[in-house]
Structure formats: C-alpha cells, structure tokens
Amino acid sequence: MNFAGRLVLGTFTVVALTLLVMVWGSERALRSGLERDLQTTLAREAVLVRATLPSDTSAWQETVTRLSGQSGHRIVLRDPSGTVRAASDSILTDDVLHYRSAGAPVSVELDARLDGVRELSALARSSMIGAALFALLVALVLAFFAGRSIASPLVALSAAARAIAAGALPRFPRSGIPEVDALVQALRQMNQQLADRFDELQQEKAEGDAVVDAMVEGIIVANSRGRIVTANPAARRLLGYDESDQLPDLTTLFRDKEAREAVDEVLAGAVVQDRELDLGDQVISLNGRSLAGSGAVLVLHDLTRVRRLEAVRRDFVANVSHELKTPLTSISGYAETLAEGGVEPATQRRFLETIRNNAQRMHRLVDDLLDLSRIESGRWVPRAEATPVASLTRDVFATAADRATARGVTLRLALAPDAETIFADPEALGQVLINLVDNSIRYTPSGGTITVRTRRLDDAVELSVVDTGSGISSDHLSRIFERFYRAEPSRSREEGGTGLGLSIVKHLVEAHGGSVGVESALGAGTTVWTRFPAQEASVTTP
C-alpha cells in the first residue's frame, strides 16, 4: 500500500475510533442527564402529591388516580407498616425509574417509564452518528489530499534516487514542505558530490589506462574465473593479438607449457618473479601474483631485443678477438724468431714484410670498427649534396689502381646521362665506393673487369659495382652485409679483408634513407647495388 493509502487508512482508523468513543460517551452522558432530570421531576411530584393529599384518607385513591393521570406516572401510597393505602394503575414494563419519598402519614412512591429517555437517546445517537460519518468523510478526503501532497514529492524523490543510481540525470521535485525540501536538498548535494567523485574516478581511470597503455611491459589482469579483464597493447603485441581480438581465458592464453605452468602457479596463489620464458621467436620475463580479492595480474617484459643484443655483443667480441688474434699471433711469432737472431737477411725481410702486413690489417680493422661505431652511434649525420659520381669514382680508381693492376683487373666507369650526380654526403659516398671496389678487386681474378655504373630510377639514383669475379653462393647472400660475415673466411683474411666493409656500406647508405642489395651467382660475378634518394628530404638520421 502506498503512502497516501496508508495515510487515509490510518486517518480512517483514528477518526472512526474517536467518533465511536464520542458517540458512545455522548449517548451515555445524555441518558444519564435525562434520568437525573426525571429523578428530579419525580421528587417534585412526590412533594406535590404529599401536599395535595386530603385529610380524608378515603379520598386518597381518587386523588392518586387523578394525579397519576395528569403526570402519566404510577403513584403508590404506603403507610409506615408497608401497607398500600392508595395506588394508581400498574405500568406494564420493567424499564422504569422508581422514586420513594418517605414521611408521615404515608410514604409516596413514584414510577416513571424510561421510554422517552431511550427515544431521546436514540435520536441523539442517530444525529451524532450522522455527524460523525460526515466528519469521517471529510477527514478521509483531507487525509487523501494531504497524503497525495506528501507522497507525490516523495515518489518524485524516489525516482530521482533511482536515476542517480542508474547514472542518469535526476529531476528533483519542489514540494513546499520544509522537511521534504530539506531531504531534496540533501539528495541534490549528494548527487553533486557523487558526480564530482565520479568525474575524479573517471579522470584517475583515464590516467591509469593511459599509463598502462603506454607501458612497454605487458599488463594482463584476470578475474577470479580466469577471464582476462585488462590487457594493454604491449601485452597483446607480445602475445600476437590485435586490439580487436577476443582474448582467451588466462589458463589457455599461452601455448608454451612452461608459461602455462607459471600461470597455474599464479592462479594457485604463488608469486612468480622474473620467470624467463622462451616463446619461440620471443623471450619474455614473467612476473605474476594473485590479487587480494580474487584473480591475478601478470607483467610481461620483452627480453627478445636484450637477449639478441647480448648475442650480437658476444658474437662481436668473439669476432673482434678472433680477427685481432690472427695477425697478433703472426706478428708475435715472427718477432720472436727475429729476436732470437740467426735469420738470414732475405728471410728477415720476408718476416718483416709479414709483420707489417699484419699490422696494417689490424690498423684497417680498428679503423673499420671506429667507422662502424661512429655511424651506429648516431653521432654522424650525412651532409648530403649533389655529388658528381665521375670525379669521385676516378679518385677511388686512382687509389685502387695499384692493387687492380697487380691483380690484372680492369676498372671501368659507366654512368647514365641522367644519373651523373647523386645527392649524398661526398665523403660517405667515396667510402662506399672504396669498400665496394676493394671488395671486388679481392674476389676478381686476373683478366676480370670491375664496373662502376649508375642509372636513374623513379625516385632514386642507383650506384652499382659490378665485377666478373667468382661470385657468391645464394646461401650467403642474405647475410653478406652482417658484420664479420664472410662467404669465404680463409680467402678473405688472406686478401686482407676485415669482414666489416659491406656492413659499413649498408649503414652509410641507409643513413641517407637509401637501400642496398646484392645479386650474385657462383662463377657469374657479383653486383652490389646502392640506391640513394633523389630528394634531399629523404635523408635521415641513422
């Protein structure tokens, strides 16, 4: 039952009980008053009867009959012995009011019927009940409208509270009732405080999400049922999922057995810290722990690049050590032999020549390492300009002429008319040419030819060094630009190669925003091509 109904029912109960009590009490009071009045009347009549009695006792009966007929009351005269000396007719009902006035020579007894009293009481009760019913009806109508006036703002207030709970815009009522208005004001303030707090939480959540999304570590949060509720972009990237992909449950998220065991440990309540997992082409560090309430959180750190750099560093140290150890061993051996003496002059010159060649080889190796370090560190930035290829190539040919002549190799220049200049750093371009030409001389047999040629592409100028040497097996082509990688290690070292020339070429060209490649086949010669962007804007910082 709503508030208005309860108010009407309560009002009806209270007013009805009140009116019933009032009617009952009023009727009782009225009847009591009427009986007292009748008692007084009987007393007066008794005095009148006593005063009216004649001295002749034989006339008492006549007098009593006459007076009874006038008053309508039954009159009885008794002497002191109780004997009835005169009496009017009996009243045929028990509902009478009796009065007795003792005295001499007789006592006077009067009986009056109470029918009139009952009729008056009934008439008065009927009138009071009618008035009570009317008053009750008015009270119910007033209670109904009062209940409506109070309940309406309360109902509106309840709707406003539900709107607040649902996150909708509430509508607060205006009742004009101070107590209800105070409640409305309190609810309005609470709504404003909740809105402010909600905005703060939204802002904090947005900041938290931004931090989590920006983290390089993968963050995965699962609920008590193992369902993933949060996975930042780094986690999706590490596990190979797109932003729109639906992630499986945490227990089946990883395909690797060791990773699944780690997840099971976390879900069982254990703390997993710095667990390194090999996921095929990725190496990750997994940290995980269960949440206080339920669920678990995993933090994934990608170690692939770190482990790859560590492997590169180990290989680099091993390669450098090996490249330095070979000439040092040779230098040490020949130097010890010469120090012991007894070596013929011709042999001494041969030994000294060997020592000098190995020292020069070490010098070239150190120079190449320094160049490579300078380029890779980013401290070197190419200063590109329109560089004439013809004059630059002639300078390179002049530098390599002695070695080419000694090996019986012919150097040629073939420039396309529309590709006679390259937009590149002149010094870097010269180093590219020197490395490529030296490398070709090293592998081109006597009678062979090395050609430097250019051609114009759509958005680049291609500079190629083409030789008629022994060529490179296809198995080595994909790694030919790696540091210290040699297709023929023993021959390369005998020819004085450091294993860094092509790697330096690759870095120099890519620093210009260009690209480099190789085409070769065993016995068919080798072509190493470099492509430099035709526009200055394409030059990039390495």
DALINTA-V12851 format. One record per helix or strand of 2 or more residues. SS is the DSSP state (@ for helix, = for strand). FROM is the first residue (numbers start at 0). TO is the last residue. If there is no record, write none. Layout:
SS&FROM&TO  SS&FROM&TO
This chain:
@&2&51  @&56&70  =&73&78  =&83&86  =&95&100  =&105&112  @&114&165  @&177&213  =&217&221  =&227&230  @&232&238  @&249&251  @&256&266  =&271&277  =&282&289  =&295&301  @&303&339  @&344&376  =&384&387  @&388&406  =&409&413  =&420&423  @&425&442  =&448&455  =&459&466  @&473&476  @&488&493  @&500&510  =&514&519  =&525&532  @&535&537
